[in-house]
Amino acid sequence: MKSPQNMESSQSATEENHEKPERTPNHYPMGALKAWFTVAGAFLLQLCAVGPVTSFGVFQEFYTTTWLTKYSASDISWIGSVQLFLELGFGVVGGRLYDAGYCRATLLVGSVVFAFSFFMLSLVQEEQYYQAFLSQGIGMGIGLSLIFIPTCTLVSHHFKMYKALAMGILVASAPLGGLIFSIMLNQLIHSDSGFQWGVRASAFVVAGCLVIGNALISIPPQVSSTSIPRKTNSSGAHIQDWPYLLTLLSGFMAQLGTYFPLFYVQLFAENRNVSKTLTFYSLAIMNIASIFGRVIPNYFADRWGAINIFILCVALNGLVGFAMLGCGTVSGLVLFCIFYGFFFGSTISLYLPVVTTLAPQQADMGKTMGVAIAPVGLASLIGPPIVGAILGNRLVWWRGITFASLSLTSASVIQLIARQLHVKRSKLEHCSEKPA
């Protein structure tokens, strides 16, 4: 017979065995395998949707010098900026559809619209600005808006721990896609294939990635907003939350300037008579650096706080932006592309983790992230054309560089103020919770 002591130890061992399987789902609500498969699927979706948008510098240079020569650089930049605006500004629509339980359908519709519009871009004729604007700016932008926020929200709901790392890996797909498509499009468009078949070949690659990506993702059960304790009127709490609102302003200011080098670096290099080969690969170098910039800072964000790392990276991004003034040589251009690409990637990838840190509630995460991305989308719409207008037809580069860099540095100051308010509020809440 077992002694009471042995019975207690065996009983505790049995309880431990029952408890162990329950610990993993705390980190991965649907299991680790489905979580990382979803990251892989979302990675592919963003790679082939955000990647071509990140490669717009290729189109900016080609349209300005060859295909749409009757239009100014500012006019052409509207095509890319409308894409970004729809991706980010209309992200609230994708977020609301996600919260309503239509994640799978939203991603499928977005994938079809994006692929179809990319194929339509290959039919654009020379000097037909409206054709490029409708297919690339409007069509691809709408498709992307139905992919970007739902995939980000989907990945965030698959992780309790390592959320910033997972989201950093996800948004690293954009620069990787930018690397792939910038090289592919440059090589195809400027070869015997020409613009139309070069775009068409890229569209076939996009369609294949979209099919595989949709097959890999798993949709978690919808979280009922009633199952989460709320404070009174908490559904609109973020509208009255100053750290949250200042973060939106910070994102707006950063986005006004951060895409300037990606849109114009290839044209800048050509204007400064840098070798044609390096000009073609300047955007690719920036995207390679951006991959590391989207993963490494996010790893440290899980340790030291997303807000702290975000402030540092945005400030450095602005300071490095000024260095574009002196990168008219081969070595200067390469160094600028590496450092700016790294901090550009961290600025983009850390914004949503900062938003989730400050979000008032988890149940409406799709709506909260969609609202937070809207001002960023507005800045994406007006930022590149404003910089293009500042540059003028004579391309006075120091004006655009100064505007873009000051926008980034001011964003870091605003986010620092938001951090201080958040810390102060957290201390007050902690003190109020202490028993008298």
Residue pairs with C-beta under 8 A, 6 or more apart in sequence:
2 10
24 31
24 32
25 31
26 160
27 159
27 160
27 161
27 162
28 34
28 35
28 158
28 159
28 160
29 35
29 157
29 158
29 160
29 220
30 158
30 218
30 220
34 158
34 218
35 158
35 159
35 166
37 216
37 217
37 218
38 154
38 155
38 158
38 216
38 217
38 218
39 155
39 158
39 166
39 169
39 170
40 216
41 212
41 213
41 214
41 215
41 216
41 217
42 151
42 152
42 154
42 155
42 170
42 173
42 213
42 217
43 169
43 170
43 172
43 173
43 213
44 173
44 209
44 210
44 212
44 213
44 216
45 107
45 111
45 147
45 151
45 209
45 210
45 213
45 214
45 217
46 147
46 148
46 151
46 170
46 171
46 173
46 174
46 177
47 173
47 174
47 176
47 177
47 180
47 209
48 177
48 205
48 206
48 209
48 210
48 213
49 110
49 111
49 114
49 143
49 144
49 147
49 148
49 177
49 206
49 210
50 87
50 144
50 148
50 173
50 174
50 177
50 178
51 173
51 174
51 176
51 177
51 178
51 179
51 180
51 181
52 118
52 140
52 177
52 181
52 185
52 202
52 206
53 80
53 83
53 84
53 87
53 140
53 144
53 174
54 174
54 175
54 177
54 178
54 181
54 182
54 262
54 287
55 177
55 178
55 181
55 182
55 185
55 283
55 287
56 79
56 80
56 83
56 262
56 263
57 182
57 262
57 263
57 264
57 265
57 266
57 267
57 283
58 181
58 182
58 185
58 186
58 189
58 266
58 283
59 76
59 79
59 80
59 136
59 185
60 73
60 76
60 77
60 80
60 263
60 264
60 266
60 267
61 266
61 267
61 270
61 279
62 189
62 190
62 195
63 71
63 76
63 79
63 132
64 71
64 73
64 76
64 267
65 267
65 270
67 124
67 126
67 127
67 132
67 195
68 75
68 76
68 126
68 127
68 129
68 132
69 127
70 127
70 129
71 129
72 388
72 393
73 264
73 267
73 388
73 391
73 393
73 395
74 385
74 388
74 389
74 391
75 129
75 388
76 388
77 263
77 384
77 385
77 387
77 388
78 133
78 137
78 384
78 385
79 132
79 133
79 136
79 137
80 137
80 259
80 263
80 384
81 380
81 381
81 382
81 383
81 384
81 385
82 133
82 137
82 138
82 141
82 381
83 136
83 137
83 140
83 141
83 144
84 141
84 259
84 377
84 380
84 381
84 384
85 141
85 377
85 378
85 380
85 381
86 137
86 138
86 141
86 142
86 144
86 145
86 377
87 141
87 144
87 145
87 148
87 377
87 380
88 145
88 148
88 255
88 373
88 374
88 376
88 377
88 380
89 145
89 373
89 374
89 376
89 377
89 378
89 380
89 381
90 141
90 142
90 145
90 377
91 145
91 148
91 149
91 369
91 370
91 373
91 374
91 377
92 149
92 367
92 370
92 371
92 373
92 374
93 145
93 146
93 370
94 106
94 110
94 145
94 146
94 147
94 148
94 149
94 150
94 366
94 370
95 149
95 150
95 153
95 366
95 367
95 368
95 369
95 370
95 371
95 373
96 366
96 367
96 370
97 103
97 105
97 106
97 146
97 150
97 366
98 106
98 149
98 150
98 153
98 154
98 366
99 222
99 364
99 365
99 366
99 367
101 222
103 150
103 153
103 154
103 219
104 214
104 217
104 219
106 146
106 150
107 146
107 147
107 150
107 151
107 214
107 217
108 214
109 146
110 142
110 143
110 144
110 145
110 146
110 147
110 150
111 143
111 147
111 210
111 211
111 213
111 214
112 143
113 139
113 142
113 143
113 146
114 139
114 140
114 143
114 144
114 147
114 206
114 210
115 143
115 203
115 206
115 207
115 210
116 139
116 143
117 135
117 136
117 138
117 139
117 140
117 142
117 143
118 135
118 140
118 199
118 202
118 203
118 206
118 207
119 200
119 203
120 134
120 135
120 139
121 132
121 135
121 136
121 140
121 199
121 203
122 195
122 196
122 197
122 199
122 200
122 203
123 131
123 135
123 196
124 131
124 132
124 135
124 136
124 195
124 196
125 131
149 366
149 369
149 370
149 373
150 366
151 170
151 217
152 167
152 170
152 171
152 352
152 369
153 365
153 366
153 369
154 217
154 219
154 220
155 166
155 167
155 170
156 163
156 166
156 167
156 352
156 356
156 365
156 369
157 220
157 223
157 365
158 166
158 218
158 220
159 166
162 302
163 302
163 353
163 356
164 298
164 299
164 301
164 302
164 306
164 350
164 353
165 295
165 298
165 299
165 302
167 298
167 349
167 352
167 353
168 294
168 295
168 297
168 298
168 299
168 301
168 349
168 353
169 294
169 295
169 298
171 294
171 345
171 348
171 349
171 352
172 290
172 291
172 294
172 295
172 345
172 349
174 290
174 294
174 348
175 286
175 287
175 288
175 289
175 290
175 291
175 293
175 294
175 341
175 345
176 287
176 291
178 262
178 283
178 284
178 286
178 287
178 290
179 284
179 287
179 288
179 291
181 202
182 283
182 284
182 287
183 280
183 281
183 284
184 198
184 201
184 202
184 205
185 198
185 199
185 202
186 280
187 198
187 280
188 194
188 197
188 198
188 199
188 201
188 202
189 195
189 198
189 199
190 280
191 198
193 201
223 362
223 363
224 363
225 235
225 361
225 363
225 364
227 363
228 361
228 362
228 363
230 361
231 237
234 360
234 361
235 361
235 364
237 360
237 361
238 244
238 358
238 359
238 360
238 368
238 371
239 245
241 358
241 360
242 418
242 421
243 358
243 418
243 419
243 421
243 422
243 425
244 355
244 358
244 359
244 360
244 372
244 418
246 414
246 415
246 417
246 418
246 421
247 354
247 355
247 358
247 372
247 415
247 418
248 371
248 372
248 375
249 375
249 414
250 314
250 411
250 412
250 414
250 415
250 418
251 351
251 372
251 373
251 375
251 376
251 379
251 411
252 375
252 376
252 378
252 379
252 411
253 379
253 407
253 408
253 410
253 411
253 414
254 314
254 317
254 347
254 351
254 376
254 379
254 407
254 408
254 411
255 375
255 376
255 379
255 380
255 383
256 379
256 382
256 383
256 386
256 404
256 407
257 318
257 321
257 383
257 387
257 403
257 404
257 405
257 406
257 407
257 408
258 317
258 344
258 347
258 348
258 404
258 407
258 408
259 380
259 383
259 384
260 321
260 383
260 384
260 387
260 400
260 401
260 403
260 404
261 268
261 286
261 321
261 324
261 336
261 340
261 344
261 404
262 283
262 286
262 344
263 384
263 387
264 387
264 391
264 400
265 282
265 283
265 286
265 324
265 333
265 337
266 279
266 280
266 282
266 283
267 395
268 324
268 397
269 278
269 279
269 282
269 333
270 276
270 279
271 395
271 397
272 328
272 333
274 282
274 328
274 329
274 330
274 333
275 330
278 330
278 333
278 334
282 333
282 337
283 337
285 334
285 337
285 338
285 341
286 337
286 338
286 340
286 341
286 344
287 341
288 341
289 337
289 338
289 339
289 340
289 341
289 342
289 345
290 341
290 342
290 344
290 345
290 348
291 345
292 342
292 345
293 313
293 341
293 342
293 343
293 344
293 345
293 346
293 349
294 345
294 346
294 348
294 349
295 349
296 346
297 309
297 313
297 346
297 349
297 350
298 306
298 309
298 346
298 349
298 350
298 353
300 309
301 308
301 309
301 310
301 350
301 353
305 357
306 350
306 353
306 354
306 356
306 357
307 354
307 357
307 358
307 415
307 418
307 419
307 422
308 419
309 346
309 350
310 346
310 347
310 350
310 351
310 353
310 354
310 415
311 412
311 415
311 416
311 419
312 412
313 343
313 346
313 347
313 350
314 343
314 347
314 408
314 409
314 411
314 412
314 415
315 408
315 409
315 412
316 343
317 340
317 343
317 344
317 346
317 347
317 408
318 405
318 406
318 407
318 408
318 409
318 410
318 411
318 412
319 405
319 409
320 336
320 339
320 340
320 343
321 340
321 401
321 404
321 405
321 408
322 401
322 402
322 405
323 332
323 335
323 336
323 339
323 340
324 336
324 340
324 397
324 401
325 397
325 398
325 401
326 332
327 333
327 335
327 336
347 408
351 372
351 376
352 369
352 372
352 373
354 415
355 368
355 369
355 372
356 365
356 368
356 369
358 418
358 422
359 365
359 368
359 369
360 368
361 368
383 407
386 403
387 400
387 403
387 404
388 400
390 396
390 399
390 400
390 403
391 397
391 399
391 400
392 399
